């Protein structure tokens, strides 16, 4: 079926606090506050929906405040199917300091502990709701209790291309199931490979190691530097437009959604990268973890150029 399924195993409520000149160990007064849906799988789904694509979200949720989570997803017009586990949906705090230098401090809860039985229920739910999806997106950190290879096991439940956005051992395990694309950021790429690539040739070489290990394509997000897309035969690079950044939280998720939008529309990896960079940049114009606007996305598309290197 023509629906994209995102998996969110550890959803959250993201509370963003804006503080002028945040300082540790003293009283800080909040200038403004907002709350958004959180969890990388949900973030991707929200942007995909705003880009006009059919999307659903499958995952695990703490039972105590699951109704509130599902209500927020209903307002975003995203069908959601969550197996409920003991505990509550976590709350993540983002403290934005708006003083002389803008910074973001993140304080994230771990979320409910997942048992082997909970995971089996998730597998059954995924097979039922998403077994024949057009595309599956696996993204984000795993909740406590998950075994190594969790994403690889979920990939084996579906019969469609898969995009994976994670890092470390979980990323390397997922490569054994040959995902269509993986999207580490620079830090995740470094953690996964045990070295710190900095120059464009070094980043390309590191991404090629993941291609050789099983990835169809590797998209490396590099913040304000832009992003690189590497496959066995081609390497594309695009710079991010210069904008007034409000928040970088969720920009990588928006990049994934924009990439999917471009890929579905064109089937061209360079165009998918261009759309991904525009979408990721649009999300930085919005405070908190909110998704960027459709108008900003289309305006930024004209400012992004991608070239083969």
Secondary structure as GFF3:
##gff-version 3
##sequence-region A 1 309
A	DSSP	beta_strand	4	8	.	.	.	ID=ss1
A	DSSP	beta_strand	12	19	.	.	.	ID=ss2
A	DSSP	beta_strand	30	38	.	.	.	ID=ss3
A	DSSP	alpha_helix	40	50	.	.	.	ID=ss4
A	DSSP	beta_strand	55	62	.	.	.	ID=ss5
A	DSSP	alpha_helix	66	75	.	.	.	ID=ss6
A	DSSP	beta_strand	79	85	.	.	.	ID=ss7
A	DSSP	beta_strand	90	97	.	.	.	ID=ss8
A	DSSP	beta_strand	103	108	.	.	.	ID=ss9
A	DSSP	alpha_helix	116	130	.	.	.	ID=ss10
A	DSSP	beta_strand	135	139	.	.	.	ID=ss11
A	DSSP	alpha_helix	150	155	.	.	.	ID=ss12
A	DSSP	beta_strand	161	165	.	.	.	ID=ss13
A	DSSP	alpha_helix	168	174	.	.	.	ID=ss14
A	DSSP	three_ten_helix	175	177	.	.	.	ID=ss15
A	DSSP	beta_strand	181	182	.	.	.	ID=ss16
A	DSSP	alpha_helix	186	193	.	.	.	ID=ss17
A	DSSP	alpha_helix	200	213	.	.	.	ID=ss18
A	DSSP	beta_strand	217	221	.	.	.	ID=ss19
A	DSSP	three_ten_helix	223	225	.	.	.	ID=ss20
A	DSSP	beta_strand	227	231	.	.	.	ID=ss21
A	DSSP	beta_strand	235	238	.	.	.	ID=ss22
A	DSSP	alpha_helix	251	266	.	.	.	ID=ss23
A	DSSP	alpha_helix	269	283	.	.	.	ID=ss24
A	DSSP	alpha_helix	294	301	.	.	.	ID=ss25
A	DSSP	beta_strand	306	308	.	.	.	ID=ss26
###
